[in-house]
Amino acid sequence: MKWKLILSFLLLTTCFVASGQEKPAEKGLIKISVMYPYAEGKTFNMAYYEAKHMPMVAGFLGSNLVKYTIEKGLSSGIPDQPLPFMAIGTFYVKSLREYQAAIAPNREAIRADFAKYTDVAPVILVSEVVK
């Protein structure tokens, strides 16, 4: 019986480790969150955003980019409340100055691409990862 408990523990531990737990972002990185608020009747084309827009912007960032993530909003954290954001795209970069220098000459191309996937103006938050 004791060996079954040990085997079960090892199996659960292995499943947890293999479940693809994402490594947290490194302390000190700059995080740029581009959030698309939900509004009745507004649209967001996630397929285009994932396949075209985010890779385009990531390409502008070059070696300053550590990683980027894309999140699709599912619900509010409070039951029966509207969805706060349809989507959030996040870039993790080493340097805010380098990020700004890379985005500045490409700002118009980035903005022009918005119409291909959404009719919502994004809210942008620049923050520093502290843990």
N, C-alpha and C positions, 0 to 999 in steps of 0.2 A: 504493500500500500504506500509506503514511504517513497519508493522509487517512482510511483505514478505521480505523486505530488511534485517531486523534483523534475520529472519529465514535463509536466504541465507548466511549471514555472519557467523552464528553459524554452519551451515552445512559445509561451506568451512573450517572454523577453525578446526572443528572436523576431517575432512578428512585430513587436513595437519598434525595434531598431530598424527593421527592414521596411517599415511603413512609409519611409520617405519623409521623415520629419525634416523640415527645412532648417538649415543652419540660420540662426538669427543674424541680422545685419551687424556689421562690426561697429563698435563704438567709435564715434568721431566722423563717420560718413555723413554726407549731406544727403537728405532725402527730399526729393521733389515730388509731391503728391498732386496729381492733376485730377480733380474730382468733378464729376458731371452730375449736378443735382437732378433729382427726379422732378418732373412736372407733368401734370396731366396733358396728354396729347403730344408730348415731345418724343423724339425717336433717337435710337442709338443703334448703329450697326456694329455689333461686336466682332463679327467675322472680318470686316474691313479694318477695324481698329487693331485687331490682333495680327492680321497678315500684312498690312500695309503701313498704317500710321505709326504705330509704336516702333517697328523696325526702322522706319525712315528717320525718326527723331533719334533713336539709339545710334544710328549711323553717324549723325552729326556730332555726337558726344565723344566718339573715338575711345582712346585708352583711358580717359577720365571715368568712363562708365564702368561700374563694378557689376551691376546687374539691373534688370528692370522686371517689374511684375505687373500683371493685369488682373484686376478683380471685377467680377460681375456682381452687381447688387442683387440680393435675393429678397431681403425684407428688413424691416426696422427691428431694432433690439427690443422694442416695446410692442406687444401684441396689438393688432388692429390699428396701427399707426402707419402712415404712408412711408414708402421706401425713401430714405434720405438721398441716396445717390444711385444712379443707374450703373455707373462704372467708376473705377479709380485706376489710373495708370500711375505707377511710381518708378522713378529713376533713383538709383543709389549711385552717387558720384563721390570722388575723392576731394574735389575742390569746387567750391561755389564759384570762384572767379573763373575757372576754366569752363564750367558749365555755362555761365553767362556769356563768355566770349564765344563759345560754340553756337549758342542759340541766337545771339544778336543778328548775325548776318543771314540767318535762316528763318527768322520770325515770320516773315510774310508767307513763305512756303508752308510753314507749319499751320498758320492761320487759314490759308487758302484750302488746306486739306480738310479742315473741320467739316465743311459742307458735304464732304463725301461720306461722312459717318454719323453726324449728329446735327441737330438744330438747337443745341443747348450750349450756352457759354460756360466754360469750365471755371472752377474756383481752384486757385493754385496755392498750396502751402509749401514753403521751404522751411525745413527743420533740420536739426542735428540729431543723429542717433546717440542717445546717452547710455543705453544698455541693450 
